[in-house]
Amino acid sequence: MKREKTFDCVEMKRQIQAKHLKEIQELGEEEFRRRAMERVLADPILGPFWRKAPRVPQTNVQGGGKAN
C-alpha cells in the first residue's frame, strides 16, 4: 500500500530558489553572496567545514559554459 507523501523536496527546492531570486533582486548579487557567506560561516556545521575545505581556483567562465 502506497503512503501519502508528507514532504515534497522538489517543491521545497522551488520555494528556496524563489526566495533567493527575490533576495538577489532586492540586494544585488554581490550583497546576496556576502550575506550568504556570513550565514554559512555562522552555521555550527557548515562554518567549520567551509574553513577546512581546500580552495579551488575559480575561472572567469560565466553562464555555466564550459571552459576551454
CNS distance restraints for C-alpha pairs under 8 A (distance, minus, plus):
assign (resid   8 and name CA) (resid  12 and name CA) 6.35 0.50 0.50
assign (resid   9 and name CA) (resid  13 and name CA) 6.13 0.50 0.50
assign (resid  10 and name CA) (resid  14 and name CA) 6.31 0.50 0.50
assign (resid  11 and name CA) (resid  15 and name CA) 6.23 0.50 0.50
assign (resid  12 and name CA) (resid  16 and name CA) 6.23 0.50 0.50
assign (resid  13 and name CA) (resid  17 and name CA) 6.13 0.50 0.50
assign (resid  14 and name CA) (resid  18 and name CA) 6.12 0.50 0.50
assign (resid  15 and name CA) (resid  19 and name CA) 6.20 0.50 0.50
assign (resid  16 and name CA) (resid  20 and name CA) 6.19 0.50 0.50
assign (resid  17 and name CA) (resid  21 and name CA) 6.08 0.50 0.50
assign (resid  18 and name CA) (resid  22 and name CA) 6.21 0.50 0.50
assign (resid  19 and name CA) (resid  23 and name CA) 6.28 0.50 0.50
assign (resid  20 and name CA) (resid  24 and name CA) 6.11 0.50 0.50
assign (resid  21 and name CA) (resid  25 and name CA) 6.20 0.50 0.50
assign (resid  22 and name CA) (resid  26 and name CA) 6.23 0.50 0.50
assign (resid  23 and name CA) (resid  27 and name CA) 5.84 0.50 0.50
assign (resid  23 and name CA) (resid  28 and name CA) 7.63 0.50 0.50
assign (resid  23 and name CA) (resid  32 and name CA) 6.69 0.50 0.50
assign (resid  24 and name CA) (resid  28 and name CA) 4.90 0.50 0.50
assign (resid  24 and name CA) (resid  29 and name CA) 5.18 0.50 0.50
assign (resid  24 and name CA) (resid  31 and name CA) 7.95 0.50 0.50
assign (resid  24 and name CA) (resid  32 and name CA) 5.66 0.50 0.50
assign (resid  25 and name CA) (resid  29 and name CA) 7.59 0.50 0.50
assign (resid  27 and name CA) (resid  31 and name CA) 5.78 0.50 0.50
assign (resid  27 and name CA) (resid  32 and name CA) 5.97 0.50 0.50
assign (resid  28 and name CA) (resid  32 and name CA) 6.13 0.50 0.50
assign (resid  29 and name CA) (resid  33 and name CA) 6.13 0.50 0.50
assign (resid  30 and name CA) (resid  34 and name CA) 6.26 0.50 0.50
assign (resid  31 and name CA) (resid  35 and name CA) 6.15 0.50 0.50
assign (resid  32 and name CA) (resid  36 and name CA) 6.05 0.50 0.50
assign (resid  33 and name CA) (resid  37 and name CA) 6.13 0.50 0.50
assign (resid  34 and name CA) (resid  38 and name CA) 6.32 0.50 0.50
assign (resid  35 and name CA) (resid  39 and name CA) 6.31 0.50 0.50
assign (resid  36 and name CA) (resid  40 and name CA) 6.31 0.50 0.50
assign (resid  37 and name CA) (resid  41 and name CA) 6.11 0.50 0.50
assign (resid  38 and name CA) (resid  42 and name CA) 6.12 0.50 0.50
assign (resid  39 and name CA) (resid  43 and name CA) 6.21 0.50 0.50
assign (resid  40 and name CA) (resid  46 and name CA) 5.70 0.50 0.50
assign (resid  40 and name CA) (resid  47 and name CA) 5.51 0.50 0.50
assign (resid  40 and name CA) (resid  50 and name CA) 7.77 0.50 0.50
assign (resid  41 and name CA) (resid  46 and name CA) 6.63 0.50 0.50
assign (resid  41 and name CA) (resid  47 and name CA) 3.99 0.50 0.50
assign (resid  41 and name CA) (resid  48 and name CA) 7.45 0.50 0.50
assign (resid  41 and name CA) (resid  50 and name CA) 7.24 0.50 0.50
assign (resid  41 and name CA) (resid  51 and name CA) 7.97 0.50 0.50
assign (resid  42 and name CA) (resid  46 and name CA) 7.90 0.50 0.50
assign (resid  42 and name CA) (resid  47 and name CA) 5.84 0.50 0.50
assign (resid  43 and name CA) (resid  47 and name CA) 5.16 0.50 0.50
assign (resid  44 and name CA) (resid  48 and name CA) 6.98 0.50 0.50
assign (resid  45 and name CA) (resid  49 and name CA) 6.57 0.50 0.50
assign (resid  46 and name CA) (resid  50 and name CA) 5.91 0.50 0.50
assign (resid  47 and name CA) (resid  51 and name CA) 6.25 0.50 0.50
assign (resid  48 and name CA) (resid  52 and name CA) 6.29 0.50 0.50
assign (resid  49 and name CA) (resid  53 and name CA) 6.11 0.50 0.50
assign (resid  59 and name CA) (resid  67 and name CA) 7.84 0.50 0.50
assign (resid  61 and name CA) (resid  65 and name CA) 6.35 0.50 0.50
assign (resid  61 and name CA) (resid  66 and name CA) 7.21 0.50 0.50
assign (resid  61 and name CA) (resid  67 and name CA) 6.30 0.50 0.50
